[in-house]
Amino acid sequence: MNADELLSSSNIKRVHLTGIGGASMSGLAEILVYQGYIVTGSDERPSPVLQKLEKAGIRVTIGHYAENVAGADLLVYTAAVRPDNIELITASRAGIPCIDRATLLGELMKKYPMSFAVSGTHGKTTTTSMISMIMLEEGLDPTIHIGGELAAIGGSTRIGGSEYFVAEACEYSGSFLKFYPRVAVILNVEYDHVDYFKNIDEVKRAFHSFAGLVPGNGHIVVNGDDEIALDALNGISCDITTFGINDSSNTWSASNIEFDDMGCASYTLLYMGNPATEIRLKVPGIHNVSNSLAAIAACSLAGCSVSSAAKALLKFTGTCRRFEIKGVSEGITVVDDYAHHPSEIAATLKAAAKYNHSRIWCVFQPHTYSRTIGLMDDFTRSFDNADFVILTDIYAARETDTGEVHSSTLAEKIARRGKKAVYIKDFDSIVELLDKNVSSGDLVITMGAGDVYKVGDMFLEARKKLAVS
């Protein structure tokens, strides 16, 4: 029985999600509940996300145990779940069908005639959120599935009542090849996920295969400034719309780009080289001009007006962990950002450079050993807009430390470029260093896809306690 038959089978009543606390898995759990399934799940540690699911009537267990899958008709697991996971093994031995998260998302996407899948090495969460905001402004009532939290929908998922479905499409482990997009957005194509892809050619082939999933009556929206992304579309026959900053020959482009003292851009939106409207963003950086153009281009295919786009983008202040301002203490601004690829780091720090500040302190937590080794030289160059760089231990995520690489090596390489860079192992010591050295007007950015955000929270809390005492 294939995945499509599984979800349509009357025998599937209870679905168990192993790793339910992830942004995508938790949202899928909500969609399944809405569709009438009994949903249970497990995760390794408590979180606010799990508390929210429990309030929705989902039974969640902390820890993975064999007994968690007893009585389940289907098990869904994340890419982070290893083959030796006890729940996966138990379900397989019991004859319970097991599918991964991407397969489930793809099968849900298939039910929506107008499905939008947003792909790219960078910017997926922000652009998916922008598209969502524009469709909501237009009144399209979309179902939304984002890889982060969007305040406007109260989390990562919104269940709508129309034919529109908007979701992120990640290339890691070929996940997006299990989707069914009517409209595919390709923001950019770079080398990443070095534990899965051997080189940039493999990445490009994956995006080519993704583009090939779009039906003949579908549409692709692609970054016309990205040569690799354009090359990935060779031989693709469906209609293609381009967006870009560098060339007004793109279908959608921008001119007269200006930045305010928060680093946020305003620009004239061009359609086929002609002025369409004025756009003002509330999220910083030139990269978000590109993201907004992609969102406008995609939404135009759903019939959204440029006036709706302008209104929605003016309301959009970002998503959780994307240049998220965590607080201000005595003139020191603390920001958290999810950037963990060299290009993302460089883009975020370039945006920060336009933010009104004295000095930029960047606290970076590398994400995975394979990425740190594979992109070491690129990482070394990506911190040029920071005044001080603090490296903490590599966040292992799905990997095991083999001793091949250490954050101190990256700190040394950055220092050789003339930047002030140090390695500090524990978060408490980082907070202590910041507290002794930062001053009013400084900008502190915690950066990475792991738990480095805690540094900013700890710093603000420590200063709050000091002020009270």
C-alpha atoms as one frame of an Amber mdcrd trajectory, in Angstrom:
protein
   0.000   0.000   0.000   1.535   3.346  -1.028   1.378   6.575   0.996  -1.603
   7.938  -0.920  -3.601   4.793  -0.258  -2.541   4.881   3.406  -3.940   8.348
   4.035  -7.178   7.602   2.212  -7.635   4.222   3.883 -10.453   3.886   6.401
  -8.141   1.618   8.408  -5.923   4.570   9.387  -7.466   6.117  12.466  -4.523
   6.826  14.768  -1.262   8.363  13.553   1.821   8.462  15.776   4.514  11.074
  15.086   8.031  10.295  16.291   9.773  13.632  16.778   6.508  15.566  16.996
   8.120  18.655  18.530   9.756  19.872  15.314   8.310  22.919  13.564   7.083
  20.905  10.599   5.971  17.795  12.504   3.961  19.779  15.048   2.164  21.594
  12.248   1.421  18.361  10.426  -0.009  16.999  13.676  -2.467  19.903  13.782
  -3.517  19.309  10.173  -4.062  15.606  10.842  -6.233  16.375  13.875  -8.276
  18.786  11.758  -8.777  16.039   9.181 -10.193  13.749  11.845  -7.282  11.508
  12.779  -6.381  10.576  16.354  -2.830  11.849  16.776  -0.176  10.921  19.322
   3.502  11.761  19.388   6.795  11.626  21.192   9.843  13.836  21.493  13.100
  13.840  23.404  12.471  16.892  25.572   9.621  19.186  26.735   8.941  22.438
  24.877   6.248  25.122  24.515   5.338  23.509  21.171   4.486  20.242  22.917
   2.390  22.097  25.481   0.411  23.671  22.646  -0.177  20.255  21.042  -1.371
  18.792  24.320  -3.892  21.625  24.644  -5.152  20.623  21.192  -5.886  17.140
  22.548  -2.772  15.384  21.288  -1.181  12.943  23.722   2.556  13.572  23.788
   5.196  11.432  25.503   8.619  12.726  26.489  11.069  10.091  25.317  10.884
   7.389  22.666   9.518   4.075  23.912   8.198   0.911  22.276   4.846   1.214
  24.045   4.224   4.630  22.448   3.339   3.030  19.109   0.983   0.375  20.503
  -2.365   0.739  18.768  -1.090   3.117  16.073  -2.171   2.545  12.466   0.580
   4.687  10.931   3.932   6.028  12.149   5.467   9.223  10.780   9.104  10.054
  11.577  11.455  12.962  10.982  14.744  12.883   9.068  16.516  13.225  12.425
  15.165   9.850  13.604  17.842   7.169  13.265  17.105   3.672  11.915  17.750
   2.232  15.377  15.002   4.338  16.995  12.972   2.011  19.211   9.608   3.340
  18.000  10.536   2.881  14.357  11.830  -0.624  14.997   8.782  -1.599  17.060
   6.341  -0.272  14.471   8.135  -2.060  11.634   8.144  -5.373  13.487   4.459
  -4.977  14.302   3.599  -4.372  10.647   2.615  -0.740  11.249   3.279   1.300
   8.079   6.055   3.891   8.518   6.565   6.993   6.365   8.813  10.010   6.736
   7.694  13.587   7.361   8.272  14.721   3.771   6.114  11.932   2.363   3.257
  12.908   4.667   3.565  16.574   3.730   3.609  15.692   0.045   0.474  13.587
   0.337  -1.318  16.382   2.188  -0.175  18.863  -0.465  -1.669  16.647  -3.167
  -5.143  17.374  -1.809  -4.874  21.091  -2.687  -5.277  22.136  -6.366  -3.206
  25.304  -5.813  -0.171  24.170  -3.827   2.802  26.505  -3.508   6.175  24.995
  -2.518   8.960  27.427  -1.592  12.487  26.074  -2.092  16.003  27.465  -1.989
  19.188  27.207   0.015  18.257  30.366   1.923  15.154  32.415   2.693  12.477
  29.708   2.631  10.843  30.519   5.963  10.794  34.264   5.386   9.477  34.009
   1.821   6.848  31.415   2.731   5.718  33.780   5.482   5.586  36.725   3.079
   3.500  34.712   0.609   1.204  33.703   3.448   0.745  37.300   4.584  -0.080
  38.482   1.053  -2.617  35.683   0.492  -4.239  36.439   3.832  -4.411  40.137
   2.939  -6.058  39.183  -0.363  -8.573  37.000   1.518  -7.594  33.690  -0.106
  -7.877  31.719   3.181  -4.823  29.484   2.545  -3.615  26.506   4.527  -0.064
  27.383   5.607   2.850  25.229   6.741   6.034  27.105   7.686   9.339  25.903
   9.086   9.270  28.616  11.746   6.763  30.576  13.774   4.748  33.416  12.244
   2.919  35.602  14.761   0.125  36.408  12.301  -1.010  32.764  12.305  -0.063
  31.994  15.904   2.637  29.436  15.108   3.924  27.422  12.161   0.636  26.202
  10.711  -2.706  27.659   9.692  -5.614  25.551   8.493  -7.586  27.331   5.807
 -10.715  26.503   3.879  -9.657  27.130   0.288  -7.744  25.392  -2.495  -4.520
  27.201  -1.580  -1.711  25.476   0.307   1.623  27.178   1.024   4.611  25.231
   2.370   8.386  25.239   2.569  10.249  22.726   0.442  13.655  21.713   1.830
  16.210  19.985  -0.383  17.938  18.105   2.446  17.855  14.327   1.869  15.718
  14.988  -1.220  12.682  15.834   0.899  11.187  18.250  -1.635  11.162  15.518
  -4.280   8.200  13.983  -2.450   6.024  17.067  -2.935   3.329  17.936  -5.485
   3.666  21.654  -6.251   1.422  23.471  -8.698   3.674  26.503  -8.208   7.337
  26.003  -7.273   9.475  28.885  -6.022  13.284  28.618  -6.298  14.928  31.397
  -4.303  18.590  30.452  -4.817  20.793  27.395  -5.228  24.077  27.019  -3.326
  26.148  24.197  -1.924  24.906  23.105   1.502  23.983  19.931   3.411  27.425
  18.571   2.677  26.598  15.381   4.568  24.068  14.558   1.838  25.244  16.325
  -1.337  28.769  15.656  -2.622  29.042  18.883  -4.635  27.105  21.764  -6.165
  26.274  19.688  -9.251  24.331  17.233  -7.097  22.468  20.134  -5.497  21.618
  21.548  -8.929  20.365  18.165 -10.114  18.114  17.938  -7.067  16.563  21.317
  -7.850  16.156  20.302 -11.482  14.240  17.215 -10.346  12.147  19.382  -8.027
  11.286  21.724 -10.886  10.327  18.683 -12.946   7.580  17.871 -10.449   5.602
  20.920 -11.562   2.874  19.882 -14.021   2.589  21.341 -17.505  -0.175  23.671
 -16.360   1.858  24.720 -13.325   4.370  27.507 -12.888   7.912  28.084 -11.611
   9.067  31.311  -9.967  12.866  31.556 -10.035  15.581  34.010  -9.039  16.746
  35.486 -12.323  19.898  36.802 -10.636  21.013  33.275  -9.708  22.788  31.547
 -12.608  22.827  28.132 -10.938  19.096  28.318 -10.249  18.457  29.236 -13.884
  20.715  26.408 -15.080  18.702  23.997 -12.948  15.677  24.763 -15.133  17.250
  23.631 -18.402  14.789  21.335 -20.146  11.851  22.303 -17.904   8.805  23.008
 -20.046   6.247  24.724 -17.784   5.786  28.509 -17.578   8.548  30.382 -15.744
   8.445  33.763 -14.001  11.671  35.464 -12.909  12.386  37.923 -10.126  15.590
  39.733  -9.258  17.330  42.863  -8.080  20.230  43.092 -10.498  18.426  43.025
 -13.826  15.230  44.897 -14.724  14.621  42.381 -17.517  13.303  40.024 -14.829
   9.521  39.733 -14.745   9.506  41.332 -11.283  12.324  43.594 -10.101  13.117
  46.567  -7.871  14.509  50.037  -8.415  15.268  53.054  -6.215  16.187  50.829
  -3.254  16.790  52.812  -0.062  17.387  51.733   3.544  16.222  53.331   6.783
  18.259  53.433  10.000  16.917  49.979  10.934  18.329  48.504   7.735  14.863
  48.000   6.197  14.410  48.729   2.494  11.850  50.622   0.488  11.771  50.344
  -3.291   9.788  50.818  -6.474   8.318  47.509  -7.607   8.728  46.945 -11.335
   6.662  44.563 -13.440   8.163  43.922 -16.882  10.352  46.973 -16.296   7.450
  49.299 -15.514   6.627  50.794 -12.074   3.801  48.898 -10.368   3.746  50.264
  -6.804   5.948  51.321  -3.896   7.044  48.651  -1.407   8.266  49.272   2.124
   9.670  46.425   4.202   9.822  45.986   7.961  12.543  43.327   7.799  16.180
  44.346   7.191  18.626  43.565   4.428  18.936  43.517   0.660  18.280  39.748
   0.742  14.767  40.484   1.963  14.172  42.701  -1.066  14.835  39.585  -3.127
  12.599  37.468  -0.873   9.776  39.987  -1.165  10.039  39.998  -4.960   9.742
  36.211  -4.956   6.661  36.425  -2.740   5.020  39.052  -4.933   5.779  37.036
  -8.079   4.298  33.865  -6.566   1.201  35.600  -5.248   0.553  37.250  -8.595
  -0.072  33.732  -9.925  -2.842  33.396  -7.348  -4.413  36.643  -8.555  -3.176
  38.781  -5.670  -2.914  42.505  -6.391   0.228  44.548  -5.879  -1.713  46.746
  -3.449  -2.436  43.699  -1.272   1.240  42.784  -1.481   2.328  46.267  -0.408
  -0.082  46.275   2.559   0.892  42.781   3.683   4.641  43.381   3.449   4.287
  46.561   5.493   2.687  44.461   8.244   5.281  41.690   8.062   7.864  42.120
  10.821   9.571  38.764  10.394   9.387  35.291  11.852  10.870  33.746  14.936
  14.690  33.530  14.794  15.034  35.615  11.613  16.717  38.871  12.735  14.409
  38.715  15.723  14.936  41.561  18.173  14.914  39.862  21.569  15.263  42.999
  23.666  17.144  46.199  24.449  19.097  46.792  27.669  20.707  50.159  28.392
  21.008  50.918  24.697  22.335  47.452  23.798  20.157  45.683  21.230  20.055
  41.878  21.263  19.064  40.088  18.043  18.747  36.389  17.273  19.070  34.905
  13.803  18.891  31.366  12.395  21.715  31.922   9.878  23.998  28.881   9.761
  25.333  28.869   6.175  28.137  31.281   5.160  25.936  33.153   2.675  23.211
  33.555   5.299  25.702  34.822   7.868  27.153  37.329   5.408  23.670  38.535
   4.384  22.507  38.938   7.975  25.646  40.817   9.032  25.408  43.005   5.924
  21.860  43.846   6.972  23.047  44.495  10.536  25.687  46.893   9.206  22.873
  49.143   7.946  21.179  48.997  11.366  21.915  52.025  13.570  24.699  50.731
  15.827  28.153  51.329  17.289  29.692  47.837  17.191  28.444  44.407  16.143
  29.104  41.447  18.440  28.313  38.155  16.724  27.974  34.996  18.819  28.017
  32.096  16.369  27.311  28.418  16.965  28.341  26.331  13.942  25.727  23.766
  12.913  26.955  20.211  12.159  30.548  19.054  11.815  30.211  18.201   8.117
  29.033  21.702   7.191  31.793  23.320   9.272  34.488  21.207   7.573  33.049
  21.387   4.070  32.480  25.152   4.041  35.302  26.247   6.357  36.871  28.769
   3.961  33.495  30.322   3.190  32.703  30.583   6.910  36.024  32.336   7.475
  35.039  35.127   5.070  31.413  35.494   6.152  31.973  37.507   9.351  33.640
  40.559   7.765  30.833  42.909   8.843  31.125  41.952  12.517  33.435  43.824
  14.896  33.760  40.942  17.350  33.080  37.248  16.737  32.569  34.710  19.523
  32.537  31.041  18.507  31.018  28.376  20.731  30.978  24.602  20.295  29.579
  23.057  17.121  25.945  21.998  17.440  25.991  18.330  16.485  22.316  18.006
  15.461  22.081  14.650  13.656  25.858  14.033  13.621  28.529  12.540  15.882
  31.777  14.322  16.747  34.682  12.483  15.119  37.276  15.007  16.282  38.018
  16.243  12.750  36.983  19.843  13.362  36.565  22.262  16.245  35.147  25.775
  16.590  38.516  27.047  17.820  39.945  26.352  14.341  37.336  28.594  12.745
  37.996  31.284  15.367  41.705  31.207  14.528  41.039  31.486  10.776  38.681
  34.441  11.280  41.290  36.129  13.494  43.884  35.758  10.713  41.670  37.973
   8.551  42.212  40.751  11.082  38.911  40.278  12.910  38.652  39.952  16.679
  37.507  36.363  17.144  37.628  33.994  20.124  36.356  30.550  21.027  34.416
  30.178  24.293  32.945  26.835  25.218  30.114  27.572  27.658  27.267  30.044
  27.405  27.758  31.440  30.926  31.280  32.564  30.063  30.049  34.159  26.826
  27.433  36.131  28.751  30.108  37.220  31.245  32.383  38.439  28.436  29.548
  40.352  26.785  28.427  41.909  30.053  31.932  43.232  30.723  32.623  44.557
  27.227  29.486  45.688  25.386  28.229  49.237  25.748  25.305  51.431  24.736
  24.762  51.473  20.976  26.222  48.020  20.453  24.358  45.280  18.600  24.645
  41.693  19.898  23.601  38.998  17.408  23.312  35.358  18.405  23.493  33.249
  15.270  23.013  29.599  14.389  20.450  26.831  13.961  21.047  25.245  17.363
  20.395  26.590  20.863  22.689  29.643  20.741  19.612  31.863  21.146  19.857
  31.059  24.849  22.910  33.318  25.092  20.831  36.379  24.228  18.102  35.379
  26.651  20.660  34.787  29.420  22.383  38.120  28.730  19.142  40.095  28.888
  18.000  38.261  32.019  21.335  38.875  33.763  21.205  42.597  33.039  17.580
  42.728  34.161  18.487  41.169  37.510  21.436  43.550  37.877  19.196  46.550
  37.237  16.684  45.379  39.858  19.389  44.830  42.465
